[in-house]
Every structure is written in C-alpha cells, then in structure tokens.
Amino acid sequence: MRKIDKKVADSYFKTRTTLIMIYLAIGFVVSYGCVLFAEPLSNITFNGFPLHYYMGAQGAVLTFIILLFVNAVVSDRVDRKYGIDEARNESIGSGKTVDH
C-alpha cells in the first residue's frame, strides 16, 4: 500500500471532520429547532397534526435518514478526490499485490 503524503492526509481528515460537523449541526437544528419553536409551529398543521409534533415524530427521523444517504454519497466523492479507491482497497484486501 502506498504511503499518503501528510498534507494530503491532513486535508482529507479536515474535509471529513468539517462534513461531520455540518451533519451534526443539521441534526441539532432539526432536533431542537422544533422544540424551540413549538408554539409558533403549533398553528401550522401537516397531515392533521401540529407541525411541531410531526417534526418531532417523523420529520427528524426522516432528516437523519436523508443525512445518512447524503453522507454516503459525499464521502464517496471525497474519497475519490483524495485517491482512496474502493476497487484498490478490495484488491489489497483479497491478497493481490499492489505496485508502488
């Protein structure tokens, strides 16, 4: 397996950490935002339920599921950008030799 330059590795982990912080911030806003704005959101109904209740019961869960898929797609793009290839990882894991 080839050695990765320290600057490239630092940039990769900085990008990944930034993305994780963004996902956590979105999750925090969705989870606690509907609690902070529960009274104004109670005047709006969605499927017969007050919006704050719907967001707490369904919306937050759906947002987290969507964030999981977004994370998978964006992570694959970041990996490709920094030269981390899934096919190469599989060939290394299967015992094939790799030319440096």
N, C-alpha and C positions, 0 to 999 in steps of 0.2 A: 504494500500500500504506500502510495507516495505521501511524502510529508507536505503539509499545508503551511504556507507562509504565515507567520504570526500576524501580520497586518490583515491578511485575508480572513483568518480565523477570528480576529477581534472584530472586524467589520461584520462578519456573519453573525456572531453572537450579539453584537449591538443591535443589528436589524431584528433578530429573533426576539430579543428582550423588549425592544420597542413595540413590536407587534403584540406580544403578550400583555404588555401594559395597556395598550389600546383596547384589547379584548376585555381585560378586567375592568377598565373604566366603563365600557359599554354595558357590561353585566351589572356593575354597580348602579349606573344611572337607571337602567331598566328595573332592577330590583327595588331600589329605594326611591326612585323618582315617583313611582305610582303611589307610594306611601306618603311622600311629602306633599303631593298634590292631590290627595284623595278627595278632599272636599270639593274643589272645583271640578274634578273629573266625575264626581257622582251625579252631576247634572246631565252628563252625556251617557246615552245608553248604546250598547252594542249587543246584538242578539238578545235583547230583552234584559240584559244585566247592566248595572252601572259600569262605566269604563274602568274605574279603578279596581273593581272586583275582577273583571275579565282580564285585565293586565296582570293582576296578581295570580290568578288561577291558570290562565292559558298563555297570555302574551309573553310573560317572562320565560316560560319553558320553551315556547317556540323560538324566542330570540336566542336562547342558549343553544338550541339545536342548529339554528341557522349559523351561529358563530362557529360551531364545530365544523360544519362543511366549509365555511369561508376560510377557517384556519387551515384545513387540509389543502385546499386549492392554493392559497397564498404560500403555504410552507413548501409545497412542491415547486412553485416558481422561484422562491428564494433559494432552495437547494440547487436548482438548475443554474441559477445566476452565479452561485459560488462554486460550481463544479462538483456538486455532490449528486452523482447519478445513481438511480436505483438499480439499473441494469449492472453497473460496475460493482455495486455492493453485493448483488446476488452472485455474480461470478466469483468474487472474493470469498463469499460465504460457502460456495459449493466446492471450494478447494482448488479451483483453477488458478494458475499462476498469472501474475499481472506484470507486464513490462513497465519499467520505470523510465 
